Amino acid sequence: MNRELLLGLAKKYDSPLYVYDTEKIKNQYNRITSAFSKVKNVKINYAVKALSNINILKVFKNLHSGLDTVSIQEVKLGLLAGFNPIDIIYTPNGVSLKEIEDVAKLGVQINIDNLSILELFGQKHPEIPVCIRINPHIMAGGNSNISVGHIDSKFGISIHQVPHILRVVENTGMHINGIHMHTGSDILDVDTFLMASEILFDVAKQFKEIDFIDFGSGFKVPYKEGDISTNIEDLGKQLTKRFNNFCKDYGKDLTLMFEPGKFLVSEAGCFLAKVNVIKQTTSTVFAGIDSGFNHLIRPMLYNSYHHIENLSNPKGRERFYSIVGYICETDTFGSNRRIHEIREEDILCFYNAGAYCYSMASNYNSRYRPAEVMMHEGKDYLIRKRETFDDIIKNQELVI
Ligand SMILES: *Cc1c(COP(=O)(O)O)cnc(C)c1O
């Protein structure tokens, strides 16, 4: 999406604004499927929590993707977008047995990540096949908050507890149809991924009736020039060989699954905000925008990097700025950024704003959440209206 297009959208729809490019989503999706084209059965389940607008889900449906969901509400969004229940996998953590049963009733593939629920579910519903989320205890992920496969993590059932899983399966007569792992976001290297995969194969061969192995996600995308990202093509080559060999040993063509969120939508999104004020202090120049961590929390939450550009002054002299939001506590998008001279009312663009940006937005400071626009086949569509004051008060009861 070029500068003129984005500036035009900011003018047409006002700011702050999220813009998504479906062409980029399609390219990323095709990169994964091409990398694994030599595996007979491959299924990509897009992780809904990254960006959950129904129109984006429909884009994935048209690509023949499935969905990875973590709540019954995400399952319902997927069904609303037209997905078949069998194309949805539900991978919750720490939810009630009741919610898991409700999702199972909808016909969605259940993925269980703790022994206590496995035992209860197996006793009550031995006829419903379930997948098991294994924790391979691999330290992976860019930030401790997004590494979920290590020994102290709350996710998955430990590989050391496989004998316990087998005993539950035997006692309940339940049917395990898949083995799953998801070790974290921003896994850098293919080798770590392959190491975890070997562990998963070891577990999988102990279950006699599986149909699929789900390798989760964690693919890293570049945030700035020169950044390392997961070499998906190399991973494809190496994992394909191992997976196909495993299927031969197992005696069945299993389905290879992935469930990426960030890889598929991060780079497809831009966040546009307008500069309200320039403030010189003794130590820096602040550019304060008409947004804050209520709209894009990743820099404050994970210390993550979003490249920032001044769309309004591409030829301006480069200067150093701290870009800050309007929230009344520390609210920094980037410090010491070299950016073309910023003037009040200029439009700034934040890149990599497709994943975990709008989906984590809130009404903090009683602000409205932004609008979302989708660029699709050369046209712009408003896919979510900007909130209004009614949205702020709609669930509040006046009682005194
Ligand atoms: C969040 C999540 C994903 C997606 O992770 P990305 O890093 O965005 O690719 C996949 N699987 C599960 C179970 C998740 O919770």
The ligand as a Tripos MOL2 file, in Angstrom:
@<TRIPOS>MOLECULE
LIG
   15    15     1     0     0
SMALL
NO_CHARGES

@<TRIPOS>ATOM
      1 C1         -1.6570  -17.2970   19.4350 C.3       1 LIG1
      2 C2         -1.6190  -18.6800   18.9600 C.ar      1 LIG1
      3 C3         -1.1610  -18.9690   17.6680 C.ar      1 LIG1
      4 C4         -0.6290  -17.9320   16.7170 C.3       1 LIG1
      5 O1          0.6500  -17.4800   17.0450 O.3       1 LIG1
      6 P1          1.4380  -16.4690   16.0750 P.3       1 LIG1
      7 O2          2.7010  -16.1880   16.7680 O.co2     1 LIG1
      8 O3          0.5910  -15.2500   15.9100 O.co2     1 LIG1
      9 O4          1.6150  -17.1480   14.7740 O.co2     1 LIG1
     10 C5         -1.1870  -20.2950   17.2710 C.ar      1 LIG1
     11 N1         -1.6550  -21.2680   18.0840 N.ar      1 LIG1
     12 C6         -2.1070  -21.0170   19.3320 C.ar      1 LIG1
     13 C7         -2.6250  -22.1250   20.1520 C.3       1 LIG1
     14 C8         -2.0980  -19.7200   19.8210 C.ar      1 LIG1
     15 O5         -2.5390  -19.4980   21.0660 O.3       1 LIG1
@<TRIPOS>BOND
     1     1     2 1
     2     2     3 ar
     3     2    14 ar
     4     3     4 1
     5     3    10 ar
     6     4     5 1
     7     5     6 1
     8     6     7 2
     9     6     8 1
    10     6     9 1
    11    10    11 ar
    12    11    12 ar
    13    12    13 1
    14    12    14 ar
    15    14    15 1
@<TRIPOS>SUBSTRUCTURE
     1 LIG1         1 GROUP 0 **** ****
